[in-house]
């Protein structure tokens, strides 16, 4: 193996029908031309129309984002590209504003959500997944082998889906509001599919 070829990075999707690369190219074009873009954005369970002065495309923790000045919020925002639809490059020009990405709050995905202290207890069988998501040094191994994880995140759809994805392999210790919401979602699933259960 030639020196310098020890790492290969492939950012393409396993989904061959994924059109994310086209979205990235359109935003790159808008940034070069200094044209404002319009798009529909999904966040916190709602669709909103956004008009944005695009600044830079960001790759963070396996996801692509657009960092730009949102004319709806009158502030800089981070937008997850997979939540953007109906992207349009307008004829409106803009002057690039000064920004410091390193000091930005890279939480555009959860812009309306306040951080909560999340404490989850995973079954030991989930260790390989917990290692992948949180890192091998970022959880506490309990006497019974279960794994206790602490982190901060806003209570919202992404977190609910994340927790539900583990089924019975995770227990919510904190906060109570998260536990109650997950119970409500689980009850909704039972109502929808309960009639199909075999006893």
C-alpha positions as CSV (number, residue, x, y, z in Angstrom):
1,X,0.0,0.0,0.0
2,X,1.5,3.4,-1.0
3,X,2.3,5.7,2.0
4,X,-0.5,8.1,2.7
5,X,-3.3,5.7,1.6
6,X,-4.1,4.4,5.1
7,X,-7.5,6.1,5.3
8,X,-10.3,6.2,2.7
9,X,-13.3,8.5,3.3
10,X,-16.4,7.8,1.2
11,X,-19.2,10.3,2.0
12,X,-21.7,8.8,-0.5
13,X,-24.9,7.3,0.6
14,X,-25.8,3.6,0.5
15,X,-29.1,4.8,-1.0
16,X,-28.4,5.0,-4.7
17,X,-31.5,7.2,-5.2
18,X,-30.3,9.8,-2.7
19,X,-30.3,13.2,-4.2
20,X,-28.4,14.9,-1.4
21,X,-25.4,15.5,-3.6
22,X,-27.6,17.6,-6.0
23,X,-28.8,19.7,-3.1
24,X,-25.2,20.3,-2.0
25,X,-24.2,21.3,-5.5
26,X,-27.1,23.8,-5.7
27,X,-26.1,25.4,-2.4
28,X,-22.5,25.6,-3.4
29,X,-23.6,27.4,-6.6
30,X,-25.6,29.9,-4.6
31,X,-22.7,30.6,-2.2
32,X,-20.4,31.2,-5.2
33,X,-22.9,33.5,-6.9
34,X,-24.0,35.2,-3.6
35,X,-27.6,34.5,-4.3
36,X,-30.2,34.1,-1.5
37,X,-32.0,30.7,-1.4
38,X,-35.5,29.7,-0.5
39,X,-36.5,26.3,0.9
40,X,-39.0,24.5,3.1
41,X,-37.6,23.3,6.3
42,X,-38.8,20.6,8.7
43,X,-38.0,21.0,12.4
44,X,-39.8,20.4,15.7
45,X,-42.6,18.7,13.8
46,X,-43.4,21.8,11.7
47,X,-42.7,22.9,8.1
48,X,-41.6,26.5,7.7
49,X,-40.6,28.6,4.6
50,X,-37.1,29.9,4.9
51,X,-35.2,32.6,3.1
52,X,-31.4,32.2,3.8
53,X,-28.1,33.8,2.9
54,X,-26.0,30.7,2.6
55,X,-22.5,30.9,4.1
56,X,-20.9,27.4,4.2
57,X,-21.8,23.7,4.0
58,X,-20.8,21.8,7.1
59,X,-20.2,18.1,7.6
60,X,-20.7,17.2,11.3
61,X,-21.0,13.8,12.9
62,X,-22.1,11.9,9.7
63,X,-24.6,14.6,8.6
64,X,-24.5,17.5,6.1
65,X,-25.7,21.0,7.2
66,X,-26.0,24.5,5.7
67,X,-24.8,27.3,7.9
68,X,-26.4,30.6,6.9
69,X,-28.2,33.8,7.9
70,X,-31.9,33.1,8.2
71,X,-34.0,36.1,7.2
72,X,-37.0,34.6,9.1
73,X,-35.1,34.3,12.4
74,X,-32.8,37.3,11.7
75,X,-29.9,35.2,13.0
76,X,-27.4,32.6,11.8
77,X,-28.8,29.1,11.8
78,X,-27.6,25.5,11.0
79,X,-29.9,23.6,8.7
80,X,-29.8,19.8,8.2
81,X,-29.7,19.2,4.5
82,X,-31.9,16.2,4.7
83,X,-34.7,18.3,6.2
84,X,-34.6,20.8,3.3
85,X,-37.0,20.5,0.4
86,X,-38.2,22.7,-2.5
87,X,-34.8,24.4,-2.6
88,X,-34.7,27.4,-5.0
89,X,-31.9,29.8,-5.9
90,X,-33.4,33.3,-6.2
91,X,-32.2,36.2,-8.2
92,X,-31.7,38.2,-4.9
93,X,-28.1,39.0,-4.2
94,X,-26.5,39.4,-0.7
95,X,-23.3,40.5,0.8
96,X,-21.6,37.8,2.9
97,X,-21.9,38.7,6.6
98,X,-19.0,38.2,9.0
99,X,-19.3,34.9,10.9
100,X,-17.2,32.7,13.0
101,X,-18.3,29.1,12.6
102,X,-16.0,27.9,15.4
103,X,-18.0,29.9,17.9
104,X,-21.4,29.1,16.4
105,X,-24.1,27.2,18.2
106,X,-24.1,24.1,15.9
107,X,-27.6,23.1,16.9
108,X,-29.8,24.3,14.1
109,X,-31.5,21.0,14.1
110,X,-33.0,21.7,17.5
111,X,-33.2,25.4,17.4
112,X,-36.4,25.6,19.6
113,X,-35.4,22.9,22.0
114,X,-33.8,23.6,25.4
115,X,-31.2,21.1,26.5
116,X,-32.2,18.6,29.2
117,X,-30.0,16.2,31.1
118,X,-30.8,12.8,29.6
119,X,-29.9,9.6,31.5
120,X,-30.4,6.2,29.8
121,X,-29.7,2.7,31.0
122,X,-28.8,0.2,28.3
123,X,-28.8,-3.5,28.4
124,X,-25.3,-4.9,28.2
125,X,-26.1,-6.6,24.9
126,X,-26.2,-3.0,23.4
127,X,-22.6,-2.3,24.3
128,X,-21.3,-2.4,20.8
129,X,-24.0,0.2,19.7
130,X,-23.4,2.4,22.8
131,X,-19.6,2.3,22.0
132,X,-20.3,3.4,18.5
133,X,-22.7,6.2,19.4
134,X,-21.2,7.6,22.7
135,X,-17.6,6.3,22.7
136,X,-16.1,3.7,24.9
137,X,-15.2,6.2,27.7
138,X,-18.5,8.0,27.9
139,X,-20.7,5.7,30.0
140,X,-20.7,4.0,33.4
141,X,-20.8,0.2,33.7
142,X,-23.2,-0.8,36.5
143,X,-22.8,-3.8,38.8
144,X,-25.3,-5.8,36.8
145,X,-23.4,-5.0,33.5
146,X,-25.9,-2.4,32.3
147,X,-24.6,0.8,30.8
148,X,-25.6,4.2,32.1
149,X,-25.2,7.1,29.7
150,X,-25.6,10.8,30.4
151,X,-25.8,13.5,27.8
152,X,-27.6,16.8,27.1
153,X,-30.1,17.2,24.3
154,X,-33.4,18.9,23.6
155,X,-36.6,16.9,24.0
156,X,-37.9,16.5,20.5
157,X,-38.8,14.2,17.7
158,X,-35.2,13.1,17.0
159,X,-34.6,12.1,20.6
160,X,-38.0,10.3,20.8
161,X,-37.2,8.3,17.6
162,X,-33.7,7.5,18.9
163,X,-34.9,6.1,22.2
164,X,-37.7,4.1,20.6
165,X,-35.3,2.5,18.2
166,X,-33.8,0.5,21.1
167,X,-37.1,-1.0,22.1
168,X,-36.9,-2.8,25.4
169,X,-33.1,-2.6,25.5
170,X,-33.0,0.8,27.1
171,X,-34.6,2.3,30.2
172,X,-35.1,6.1,30.7
173,X,-33.9,7.2,34.1
174,X,-34.2,11.0,33.5
175,X,-36.0,13.2,32.8
176,X,-39.5,12.2,33.8
177,X,-41.0,14.2,30.8
178,X,-39.1,12.0,28.4
179,X,-40.2,8.8,30.0
180,X,-43.9,10.0,30.0
181,X,-43.7,10.9,26.3
182,X,-42.2,7.6,25.3
183,X,-44.9,5.8,27.3
184,X,-47.5,7.8,25.4
185,X,-45.9,6.9,22.0
186,X,-45.7,3.2,23.0
187,X,-49.4,3.2,23.9
188,X,-50.2,4.8,20.5
189,X,-48.3,1.9,18.8
190,X,-50.2,-0.7,20.9
191,X,-53.5,0.9,19.9
192,X,-52.6,0.8,16.3
193,X,-51.3,-2.7,16.1
194,X,-52.8,-4.4,19.2
195,X,-55.6,-6.0,17.3
196,X,-53.1,-7.9,15.2
197,X,-51.3,-9.3,18.2
198,X,-51.4,-13.1,18.7
199,X,-51.6,-14.4,22.2
